[in-house]
Amino acid sequence: MNWLDAQTIIDAFGDWAVLAVVFVLFVETAFIFTSFLPGDSLLFIIGLTLSVGSGAIPDWLGFVLIWIAAFGGTQVGWFIGYKIGPPLFERRESWIFNKKVVDTTRKFFDKYGVRAIILARFVPVIRALVPMFAGISKVDFKRFTKLNAIGATLWLMVFMVPGYFLGNLPLVKQNLETAVLIVIIASSLPFPIEILRSYLQNRRQKKKQEKLDKEYEVAEGYTDPAKLPKKD
């Protein structure tokens, strides 16, 4: 079976597809070496599947179980980082666990701090790495748990809820791949928006600092050396 294709996974497990999704989402968010699994598209399609009402598990219970998997997997990621993170992050053998990915994630976490815990939900692979960095960095467990709960809820609201309410529309059914792509693109907006916000904030701080430096130079009577008359 192709574990990289969300529709194939759901079709293979039929009425018990929810349990398959629970398993996949848990391991995708908990462990780095399974972070390549199709979490985003899987959420959308299982939402669509639940809306049809053909599964063995009630819709409300499906939502609860999937939320628990998304939340629980990330909690496990924090514990892994907290307990065995430093030795694990020294490895370079895996195509996922390479220096470039690790450095990118470290910069991502260092730049956005605790906000990264929520933002990472919408970035594949990074959503498994950031919780580990949070554990390694000793982010307060209670604070991490709160942010993780918010992130898991937003993740389901962005992917699974639209699939559930739009699933019965003929246009969506006939263009499922396009619909999934549109949802994934839309869901990625929080990340570039945060980057833009951070850029504008840094730009304002830089201009403010330049203004303060200039006022200080004027107050102290400093003169730009380049404007001083040259000595004979």
C-alpha positions in Angstrom: 0.0 0.0 0.0 1.1 3.5 -0.8 1.4 5.3 2.6 2.1 8.6 0.9 -1.3 8.7 -0.7 -4.1 9.8 1.6 -6.9 8.5 -0.5 -5.3 5.1 -0.8 -4.9 4.8 3.0 -8.6 5.7 3.6 -9.8 3.3 0.8 -7.7 0.5 2.2 -9.2 0.6 5.7 -12.8 1.2 4.6 -15.2 1.6 7.5 -12.3 1.8 9.9 -10.5 4.5 8.1 -10.7 6.8 11.1 -8.5 4.5 13.1 -5.9 4.4 10.3 -5.9 8.2 10.2 -5.5 8.3 14.0 -2.4 6.1 13.7 -0.9 7.9 10.8 -1.4 11.4 12.3 0.1 10.2 15.6 3.3 8.8 14.2 3.6 11.7 11.7 3.6 14.3 14.4 5.5 12.3 17.0 8.5 11.0 15.1 10.8 12.6 12.7 11.3 9.5 10.5 7.6 9.3 9.8 7.1 13.1 9.3 6.8 12.6 5.6 3.3 11.0 5.9 0.4 12.9 4.3 -1.1 14.6 7.3 -2.7 17.6 5.7 -4.4 15.9 2.8 -5.4 13.0 5.1 -7.3 15.3 7.4 -9.2 16.9 4.5 -10.2 13.5 2.9 -11.2 11.9 6.2 -13.4 14.9 6.9 -15.0 14.3 3.5 -15.4 10.6 4.2 -17.1 11.3 7.6 -19.5 13.6 5.9 -20.8 10.7 3.8 -21.5 8.8 7.0 -20.5 5.4 5.8 -17.9 4.6 8.5 -18.2 2.4 11.6 -17.3 5.2 13.9 -19.6 8.2 14.6 -18.6 11.5 13.2 -18.2 13.2 16.6 -16.0 10.4 17.9 -13.9 10.5 14.7 -13.2 14.2 15.3 -12.3 13.5 19.0 -10.0 10.6 18.2 -8.2 12.4 15.4 -7.7 15.5 17.6 -6.3 13.3 20.4 -3.9 11.8 17.9 -2.7 15.2 16.6 -2.3 16.5 20.1 -0.8 13.4 21.6 1.8 12.9 18.8 3.2 16.4 19.3 3.3 15.9 23.1 5.4 12.7 22.5 7.7 14.8 20.3 8.3 17.2 23.2 9.1 14.3 25.5 11.5 12.9 23.0 13.3 16.2 22.7 13.4 16.7 26.4 14.7 13.2 27.2 16.9 12.2 24.3 17.0 15.2 22.0 20.6 16.3 22.0 22.1 12.9 21.1 19.4 12.2 18.5 20.0 15.6 16.8 23.7 14.7 16.3 22.7 12.1 13.7 23.2 12.8 10.0 22.3 9.5 8.3 18.7 10.1 7.3 17.6 12.1 4.3 15.2 13.8 6.6 17.6 14.1 9.5 20.3 16.1 7.7 22.2 19.2 8.7 20.2 21.5 6.4 16.8 20.4 7.8 17.9 20.5 11.4 19.5 24.0 11.0 16.4 25.3 9.2 14.2 24.1 12.0 16.5 25.5 14.7 16.4 28.9 13.0 12.6 28.6 12.6 12.2 27.9 16.3 14.8 30.5 17.5 13.1 33.2 15.4 9.5 32.6 16.2 9.9 31.1 19.7 6.7 29.6 21.2 4.7 30.8 18.2 6.5 28.3 16.2 4.7 25.5 18.0 1.4 26.7 16.4 2.9 27.8 13.0 4.7 24.5 12.6 1.4 22.6 12.4 1.1 23.9 8.8 4.6 23.0 7.6 5.2 19.3 6.9 8.3 17.7 8.6 8.8 21.0 10.5 5.7 20.1 12.6 7.6 17.0 13.9 10.9 18.8 14.4 9.7 21.9 16.3 8.2 20.0 19.3 11.5 18.2 19.7 13.4 21.5 19.7 10.8 22.8 22.2 11.7 19.8 24.5 15.4 20.3 24.0 15.0 24.1 24.8 13.1 23.2 27.9 10.0 25.2 26.9 7.7 25.1 29.9 5.6 22.0 29.6 2.3 23.6 30.6 2.8 26.4 28.2 3.7 24.0 25.4 0.7 21.8 26.1 -1.6 24.9 25.9 -0.1 26.0 22.5 -0.1 22.4 21.3 -3.9 22.2 22.0 -4.5 25.4 20.1 -2.4 24.2 17.2 -4.1 20.8 17.0 -7.5 22.5 17.1 -6.6 25.0 14.3 -5.1 22.1 12.2 -8.4 20.2 12.3 -10.4 23.4 11.7 -8.4 24.3 8.6 -8.2 20.9 7.0 -10.8 18.5 8.4 -13.8 20.8 9.0 -13.8 22.1 5.4 -13.6 18.5 4.1 -16.5 17.6 6.3 -18.8 20.4 5.3 -17.8 20.6 1.6 -17.5 16.9 1.1 -21.1 16.4 -0.2 -20.8 19.1 -2.9 -20.6 17.5 -6.4 -18.0 20.0 -7.5 -15.7 19.0 -4.7 -16.2 15.3 -5.2 -15.5 15.6 -8.9 -12.3 17.7 -8.4 -11.0 16.2 -5.1 -7.3 16.6 -5.9 -7.8 20.3 -6.8 -9.9 20.9 -3.7 -7.1 19.3 -1.5 -4.5 21.4 -3.2 -6.5 24.6 -2.7 -7.0 23.8 1.0 -3.3 23.1 1.5 -2.3 26.3 -0.2 -4.8 28.3 1.9 -3.6 26.6 5.1 0.0 27.6 4.4 -0.9 31.3 4.6 -0.3 31.7 8.4 3.4 31.0 7.9 4.1 33.6 5.2 1.9 36.1 7.0 4.0 35.6 10.1 7.1 36.0 8.1 5.8 39.3 6.7 4.7 40.5 10.1 8.1 39.7 11.5 9.9 41.5 8.6 7.8 44.6 9.0 8.3 44.6 12.8 12.1 44.3 12.3 12.0 47.0 9.7 10.2 49.4 12.1 12.6 48.6 14.9 15.5 49.3 12.6 14.2 52.7 11.5 13.4 53.5 15.1 16.9 52.6 16.2 18.4 54.7 13.3 16.3 57.7 14.4 17.4 57.3 18.0 21.1 57.0 17.0 20.8 60.1 14.8 19.2 62.1 17.6 21.9 60.9 20.0 24.6 62.0 17.6 23.0 65.5 17.3 22.6 65.8 21.0 26.2 64.9 21.7 27.5 67.1 18.9 29.0 64.2 17.0 29.9 64.8 13.4 30.3 62.4 10.6 34.1 61.9 10.0 33.5 61.9 6.3 32.2 65.5 6.5 35.3 66.8 8.4 37.7 69.0 6.4 40.7 67.1 5.1 44.0 67.9 6.7 46.8 69.3 4.5 
